[in-house]
Amino acid sequence: MNIPDLEAFIAVVETGSIVGASARLNLTQPGVTRRIQNLEDGLATELLDRQSKPLKPTATGREAYEHGRRVLRSLEDLKAGVSPQGEVKGEFRLGIMPYLSDAALALPLDSLRAAFPQLTLRITSGWSPRLVEQVARSELDAVAVCLAEGVAPPDELVHDDLGVQSVLLVASPAIGVPRPADLASLSRFPWVMNENGCGFRAFIRQSFEAARLPFQVGVEALNVDLRMSLVARSHGIGIVTPGAFADSRWRDVVEVIDCPDFKPQVRAWLLHRPPAGRLGRPIALFRDALIKGLEVPIPLVS
């Protein structure tokens, strides 16, 4: 067993194909295949389910992948620790949920690139439950997620509390949402929402169910600009971050709903497995910059 064989296996798992691993490693496809076979021979087990598309690891392969990622990270930590300049190199695999992407993809990433120019950033977008699973399995190095209030991150992960995050409720004046509104009046309208997996959608649904009120999703759309355009065209009530609202071209044709007894909110976290190793400084810089990026004032309801 050697490191190049392990790198090839990990590349196949993460790209889902021999072709993808070949491109990542700048290696021929037969070369990648040969390295995978060498590793399987050395471990005396099959690591990939070759009938699946994209390629997926077997149960044994999944365990080998998790151990292998830790081995490669330890080697990267060693290189960084003995480097005369102490320069952080290698990959930083970062997962960001959509709600936080407006804040995370501006100042924090600019700061990371400026401070660690030799660090390759690999950004993954996804919903919080999936991202938490990925960082717990070492598929990602750190994730920025939102969890419902009272839901704690897994004990095995290091977690930095980024604070409570709120969203604005918005609607077209044409649909006639009462001012001020209450939960019962909001339940009479359809909603324009993210797909299932969004923490805010789960919070809103649970709030309506707890009050024994209907919750109807009229349109599902991932893109915030598309959701805002649908809200502006009277397709239902939507939610939007203060920052996205401030930057939206639709902000002058929708209104912020005043609902004193209903304020959708979740708590944001930055999670990673211990120890952070060579990524300790990049993770800390990203965390601090993200906190600043989230400090967007909430507009007053007129």
BAKOLRO-93628 format. One line per field, with one value per residue: residue number from 1; x, y, z of N, C-alpha, C in turn. Coordinates in steps of 0.2 Angstrom, whole numbers, m for minus. Layout:
nr	c(NUM_...) .
n_px	c(X_...) .
n_py	c(Y_...) .
n_pz	c(Z_...) .
ca_px	c(X_...) .
ca_py	c(Y_...) .
ca_pz	c(Z_...) .
c_px	c(X_...) .
c_py	c(Y_...) .
c_pz	c(Z_...) .
//
This chain:
nr	c(1_2_3_4_5_6_7_8_9_10_11_12_13_14_15_16_17_18_19_20_21_22_23_24_25_26_27_28_29_30_31_32_33_34_35_36_37_38_39_40_41_42_43_44_45_46_47_48_49_50_51_52_53_54_55_56_57_58_59_60_61_62_63_64_65_66_67_68_69_70_71_72_73_74_75_76_77_78_79_80_81_82_83_84_85_86_87_88_89_90_91_92_93_94_95_96_97_98_99_100_101_102_103_104_105_106_107_108_109_110_111_112_113_114_115_116_117_118_119_120_121_122_123_124_125_126_127_128_129_130_131_132_133_134_135_136_137_138_139_140_141_142_143_144_145_146_147_148_149_150_151_152_153_154_155_156_157_158_159_160_161_162_163_164_165_166_167_168_169_170_171_172_173_174_175_176_177_178_179_180_181_182_183_184_185_186_187_188_189_190_191_192_193_194_195_196_197_198_199_200_201_202_203_204_205_206_207_208_209_210_211_212_213_214_215_216_217_218_219_220_221_222_223_224_225_226_227_228_229_230_231_232_233_234_235_236_237_238_239_240_241_242_243_244_245_246_247_248_249_250_251_252_253_254_255_256_257_258_259_260_261_262_263_264_265_266_267_268_269_270_271_272_273_274_275_276_277_278_279_280_281_282_283_284_285_286_287_288_289_290_291_292_293_294_295_296_297_298_299_300_301_302) .
n_px	c(4_3_5_1_m8_m18_m22_m27_m39_m46_m49_m57_m68_m73_m75_m83_m80_m68_m64_m65_m57_m45_m43_m42_m30_m21_m18_m17_m32_m31_m20_m25_m35_m26_m19_m30_m33_m21_m22_m33_m29_m19_m26_m34_m48_m63_m65_m73_m90_m92_m103_m111_m117_m115_m98_m97_m91_m89_m96_m85_m76_m81_m77_m63_m61_m64_m54_m43_m44_m41_m27_m21_m24_m16_m3_m3_m3_9_18_15_19_32_37_48_42_30_18_1_m5_m13_m29_m45_m59_m75_m91_m106_m122_m137_m143_m133_m124_m124_m118_m106_m99_m93_m85_m79_m73_m65_m56_m50_m43_m34_m26_m22_m15_m10_m19_m31_m47_m62_m78_m94_m111_m126_m140_m142_m143_m137_m124_m119_m118_m109_m97_m95_m91_m79_m79_m80_m71_m75_m90_m103_m118_m136_m146_m161_m167_m162_m158_m144_m127_m118_m109_m97_m91_m82_m89_m93_m103_m112_m122_m139_m150_m160_m175_m183_m201_m209_m220_m231_m240_m252_m258_m264_m260_m264_m260_m255_m249_m255_m251_m262_m268_m257_m257_m267_m262_m252_m235_m219_m205_m189_m182_m186_m177_m171_m168_m176_m188_m192_m194_m204_m215_m216_m220_m233_m239_m239_m248_m259_m262_m264_m251_m246_m236_m233_m224_m209_m192_m174_m166_m163_m166_m175_m185_m189_m194_m205_m213_m215_m223_m235_m236_m236_m231_m215_m198_m183_m166_m160_m148_m149_m162_m159_m151_m159_m167_m180_m185_m192_m205_m211_m217_m212_m217_m226_m226_m229_m230_m223_m208_m197_m183_m166_m151_m135_m120_m103_m95_m83_m72_m62_m44_m41_m29_m18_m27_m32_m30_m35_m49_m52_m51_m60_m72_m72_m73_m85_m95_m94_m99_m112_m118_m129_m140_m158_m171_m183_m200_m212) .
n_py	c(m6_11_29_36_27_27_41_40_32_39_51_45_41_54_61_52_45_36_44_57_57_55_67_75_71_72_61_46_37_22_22_27_17_6_9_9_m5_m9_m5_m11_m24_m24_m22_m33_m33_m28_m11_m3_m1_m7_m8_3_19_36_30_21_19_3_m4_m7_0_13_15_13_25_35_33_35_48_54_50_57_70_71_69_81_90_87_91_105_109_107_115_128_141_139_139_137_124_113_106_114_109_115_116_124_130_135_147_154_157_169_178_170_168_180_191_182_171_179_184_172_168_178_177_164_160_148_138_127_129_120_121_116_116_113_106_108_95_86_91_91_77_74_81_75_62_65_69_82_96_107_114_126_129_129_126_121_130_124_112_103_102_87_79_74_83_99_114_130_143_154_162_168_167_176_178_188_190_191_198_201_216_215_202_204_202_203_218_222_205_188_171_163_171_171_157_156_158_153_147_152_143_136_120_104_101_113_123_134_132_120_125_134_125_117_126_130_117_114_124_119_122_124_122_127_124_133_135_128_133_135_145_162_174_170_165_177_184_177_179_193_192_188_175_170_169_173_170_178_183_196_202_198_203_217_218_214_216_216_222_234_231_222_219_219_209_212_203_201_190_179_175_168_159_152_144_148_138_134_120_107_92_87_84_101_104_108_116_124_138_143_139_147_160_160_158_170_180_176_178_192_195_191_201_209_223_222_227_240_237_245) .
n_pz	c(0_m4_m4_m16_m22_m12_m14_m27_m25_m16_m24_m34_m27_m22_m34_m41_m52_m63_m74_m69_m58_m64_m71_m60_m54_m64_m72_m82_m86_m86_m77_m65_m63_m61_m49_m40_m40_m35_m22_m18_m19_m9_3_2_m1_m9_m14_m22_m28_m43_m51_m49_m54_m52_m48_m33_m16_m8_7_15_8_11_24_22_15_24_34_25_21_33_35_24_27_39_33_26_36_42_32_32_45_45_35_31_29_34_26_22_13_0_0_5_9_9_15_12_17_7_13_20_10_3_12_15_3_m1_7_17_8_0_9_13_1_0_11_11_m1_m7_m5_m10_m13_m11_m14_m8_m10_0_9_27_35_26_24_37_39_30_34_46_42_36_23_20_26_34_38_35_43_46_60_68_83_98_93_94_88_82_95_92_84_82_86_82_87_78_80_81_67_57_45_33_31_16_3_m11_m12_m18_m15_m3_11_28_39_54_53_58_64_60_49_40_36_27_15_0_0_m6_m7_m2_m7_1_16_19_33_38_31_37_50_49_44_55_65_60_60_74_78_73_60_42_30_15_2_m12_m23_m26_m26_m29_m31_m25_m32_m41_m33_m27_m38_m41_m29_m31_m41_m36_m32_m19_m1_3_10_14_16_26_19_6_3_3_m8_m18_m34_m34_m22_m21_m26_m18_m1_16_28_43_57_72_81_75_71_60_64_65_71_67_63_63_59_62_61_74_76_70_64_50_45_54_55_43_45_56_52_41_49_57_48_42_52_53_40_42_49_45_45_49_39_44_46_36) .
ca_px	c(0_7_1_m2_m14_m23_m25_m32_m45_m50_m51_m62_m74_m75_m77_m88_m78_m61_m62_m64_m50_m39_m42_m39_m23_m17_m15_m21_m37_m28_m15_m30_m37_m21_m18_m36_m32_m15_m24_m38_m25_m15_m31_m37_m55_m65_m67_m78_m95_m91_m110_m115_m115_m107_m95_m98_m87_m93_m96_m78_m73_m82_m72_m56_m61_m63_m47_m38_m44_m37_m20_m19_m24_m10_3_m3_m2_16_21_14_22_40_39_51_38_24_13_m4_m6_m17_m36_m49_m66_m79_m98_m110_m129_m139_m145_m127_m120_m124_m113_m100_m96_m90_m79_m75_m69_m60_m51_m46_m39_m29_m22_m19_m15_m8_m24_m36_m54_m67_m85_m100_m118_m131_m144_m138_m143_m132_m118_m117_m116_m102_m91_m94_m88_m73_m80_m79_m66_m79_m97_m107_m125_m141_m150_m166_m165_m163_m155_m137_m123_m116_m104_m90_m88_m80_m94_m93_m109_m112_m128_m146_m151_m168_m176_m189_m206_m211_m226_m233_m246_m258_m261_m268_m258_m265_m255_m250_m252_m253_m250_m268_m269_m252_m259_m272_m259_m247_m228_m214_m200_m183_m184_m185_m170_m170_m170_m181_m194_m194_m196_m211_m219_m217_m224_m240_m242_m240_m254_m264_m264_m262_m245_m246_m230_m236_m219_m202_m186_m168_m163_m166_m169_m181_m191_m191_m198_m212_m216_m217_m229_m241_m237_m236_m227_m208_m193_m177_m161_m159_m144_m152_m167_m156_m148_m163_m170_m188_m187_m197_m211_m213_m217_m210_m223_m225_m230_m226_m229_m220_m201_m193_m176_m162_m145_m129_m114_m97_m93_m77_m69_m55_m41_m41_m22_m15_m33_m35_m30_m41_m56_m54_m52_m67_m77_m73_m76_m92_m98_m95_m104_m119_m120_m133_m146_m164_m175_m189_m207_m215) .
ca_py	c(0_17_35_37_22_30_47_38_29_45_55_42_42_61_63_48_41_36_50_63_56_55_74_79_69_73_54_42_32_16_23_27_10_2_11_7_m12_m10_m4_m17_m30_m23_m23_m39_m32_m24_m5_1_m5_m5_m8_9_25_36_25_22_14_m2_m3_m7_6_19_15_15_32_40_33_37_56_57_49_62_76_71_71_88_94_87_96_112_110_107_120_134_147_137_140_132_121_108_107_115_107_118_115_130_129_141_153_157_158_176_181_166_168_186_193_176_168_184_184_166_168_183_175_158_159_141_134_126_129_116_123_112_119_108_108_107_88_82_94_88_70_74_83_69_57_68_71_89_99_111_116_132_126_132_121_124_132_118_106_104_99_81_79_73_89_105_118_137_146_160_166_167_170_178_180_192_187_196_196_206_220_213_197_206_199_208_222_217_198_183_165_161_174_168_150_156_160_148_150_151_141_132_113_101_101_120_123_138_128_115_129_136_120_114_131_129_111_115_128_115_127_122_125_125_127_134_134_127_136_135_152_167_179_167_165_184_186_173_183_199_191_186_167_168_173_171_171_181_185_204_204_196_208_223_218_212_220_216_224_239_229_218_222_215_207_213_197_201_183_174_177_162_160_147_146_146_135_132_113_103_87_88_91_105_103_114_120_128_145_145_139_152_166_160_159_177_184_175_182_199_195_190_206_214_226_220_233_241_236_252) .
ca_pz	c(0_m4_m4_m23_m23_m8_m17_m32_m22_m13_m30_m37_m22_m22_m41_m44_m59_m65_m78_m64_m54_m69_m72_m54_m53_m70_m73_m87_m83_m84_m72_m60_m62_m59_m42_m36_m40_m31_m15_m16_m17_m3_8_1_m1_m15_m11_m26_m32_m50_m55_m48_m58_m52_m44_m25_m12_m4_14_17_5_14_30_20_13_30_36_20_21_39_33_19_31_43_29_24_42_43_28_34_51_45_30_33_29_37_22_22_6_m1_m1_10_7_13_14_14_15_3_17_22_4_2_17_15_m4_m3_11_19_3_m2_15_13_m4_1_17_10_m9_m10_m2_m15_m10_m15_m11_m9_m7_1_15_33_37_22_26_44_38_26_38_51_38_34_16_20_31_38_35_38_43_51_64_72_90_103_90_95_83_85_100_90_80_85_84_84_87_74_82_78_60_55_39_32_27_10_m1_m15_m9_m22_m12_3_18_33_42_55_51_63_61_57_43_35_34_21_8_m2_1_m11_m3_m4_m7_8_19_22_40_39_29_43_56_47_44_62_68_58_63_81_79_70_54_36_27_8_m2_m19_m28_m24_m30_m25_m33_m22_m36_m44_m28_m26_m43_m40_m24_m34_m46_m32_m31_m12_4_3_15_11_21_25_14_m1_2_2_m14_m23_m39_m32_m16_m21_m28_m12_6_22_32_50_60_79_85_72_68_59_65_66_74_62_66_59_61_59_65_78_76_63_60_46_43_60_54_38_48_61_48_38_54_59_42_41_57_50_34_44_53_41_48_47_38_47_42_35) .
c_px	c(4_2_m3_m8_m20_m26_m29_m38_m49_m53_m57_m69_m77_m77_m82_m86_m71_m59_m61_m58_m44_m38_m39_m32_m18_m13_m20_m26_m34_m23_m20_m32_m32_m19_m24_m35_m26_m18_m29_m34_m21_m20_m35_m45_m57_m68_m72_m83_m95_m98_m113_m112_m118_m104_m95_m94_m92_m93_m89_m74_m74_m78_m65_m56_m60_m56_m42_m38_m40_m29_m18_m19_m18_m4_3_m1_6_20_21_18_30_42_42_46_31_17_8_m5_m11_m24_m40_m56_m71_m87_m102_m118_m132_m140_m139_m123_m119_m118_m106_m96_m93_m84_m75_m70_m63_m54_m47_m41_m33_m24_m18_m19_m13_m13_m29_m43_m59_m74_m90_m106_m122_m135_m140_m138_m137_m125_m115_m115_m109_m96_m90_m90_m82_m73_m79_m74_m70_m85_m100_m114_m129_m145_m155_m164_m167_m160_m147_m133_m120_m110_m97_m87_m87_m85_m93_m100_m109_m118_m134_m147_m158_m168_m182_m195_m208_m216_m227_m239_m252_m261_m265_m266_m260_m259_m257_m253_m251_m253_m256_m269_m264_m254_m264_m269_m254_m240_m224_m207_m194_m186_m183_m178_m168_m173_m176_m188_m197_m197_m203_m216_m221_m221_m231_m243_m243_m246_m260_m267_m261_m256_m245_m240_m233_m230_m212_m197_m180_m165_m166_m169_m175_m187_m193_m196_m205_m216_m219_m223_m235_m242_m237_m232_m220_m204_m187_m172_m161_m154_m146_m158_m164_m153_m152_m166_m178_m190_m192_m204_m214_m213_m215_m216_m222_m229_m227_m225_m226_m214_m197_m186_m173_m156_m140_m123_m109_m95_m87_m75_m63_m50_m41_m34_m20_m21_m36_m35_m35_m48_m57_m55_m59_m73_m78_m76_m83_m97_m99_m100_m111_m122_m124_m139_m153_m168_m181_m195_m210_m223) .
c_py	c(6_23_37_33_25_36_45_36_35_50_52_42_49_64_58_44_41_42_56_63_57_63_77_77_70_66_51_38_25_16_23_20_5_3_9_m1_m13_m10_m9_m23_m30_m24_m29_m38_m27_m17_m1_m4_m3_m6_m1_15_31_31_26_17_9_0_m3_m1_12_20_17_22_36_39_36_45_58_56_55_69_76_72_78_92_93_91_103_114_111_112_126_140_145_139_135_130_116_110_109_114_110_118_121_129_136_147_157_159_165_179_177_167_175_187_187_173_173_184_178_165_172_180_168_156_152_136_133_125_125_117_119_116_113_110_105_99_85_85_91_81_70_76_78_63_59_69_78_91_103_113_122_130_130_126_125_125_126_112_107_100_92_82_78_78_95_110_125_140_153_164_165_170_171_179_184_188_193_193_202_210_217_207_198_203_205_212_225_210_194_176_162_164_172_161_150_157_154_152_148_149_137_125_110_100_108_120_128_135_124_119_131_131_117_119_131_123_111_119_125_119_124_126_123_128_127_133_133_129_137_142_157_172_176_167_172_187_183_177_189_198_187_179_165_171_169_173_173_183_193_206_203_201_215_224_216_217_221_219_230_237_223_221_217_215_208_207_197_194_178_176_171_163_153_149_143_143_134_125_110_97_89_83_95_105_109_118_124_135_147_144_145_159_166_161_166_181_182_178_189_200_194_196_211_216_223_226_234_240_243_251) .
c_pz	c(0_m5_m11_m24_m18_m11_m23_m30_m20_m19_m33_m33_m22_m29_m44_m50_m59_m69_m74_m60_m58_m70_m66_m53_m58_m72_m78_m83_m82_m78_m65_m58_m59_m51_m38_m35_m35_m23_m13_m15_m11_3_8_2_m7_m12_m15_m28_m39_m54_m54_m53_m55_m47_m37_m22_m9_3_17_14_8_20_28_18_19_33_32_20_27_38_29_23_35_39_27_30_44_39_30_40_50_39_33_34_32_33_21_14_6_m2_5_7_12_11_16_12_12_7_18_16_2_6_16_8_m6_2_14_14_0_3_15_7_m3_6_15_2_m11_m8_m8_m11_m14_m11_m13_m6_m6_7_21_35_33_23_32_43_35_30_44_48_35_26_15_26_36_34_39_37_47_54_68_79_94_100_90_90_86_90_97_85_84_82_86_82_83_75_78_72_59_48_39_29_22_6_m6_m12_m12_m19_m6_10_23_36_48_54_58_60_57_50_38_33_28_15_7_m1_m5_m7_m6_m4_0_10_21_29_42_37_34_49_55_47_51_66_67_61_70_83_76_64_48_34_20_5_m10_m24_m24_m29_m26_m25_m29_m26_m40_m39_m27_m32_m43_m34_m27_m38_m43_m31_m24_m8_3_9_11_17_20_20_7_m2_0_m5_m20_m28_m38_m26_m16_m24_m23_m6_11_26_39_53_67_82_81_68_67_60_66_69_69_66_61_62_58_63_68_76_70_60_56_44_48_58_49_41_52_57_44_43_56_54_41_46_55_45_36_47_48_44_45_45_42_43_42_37) .
//
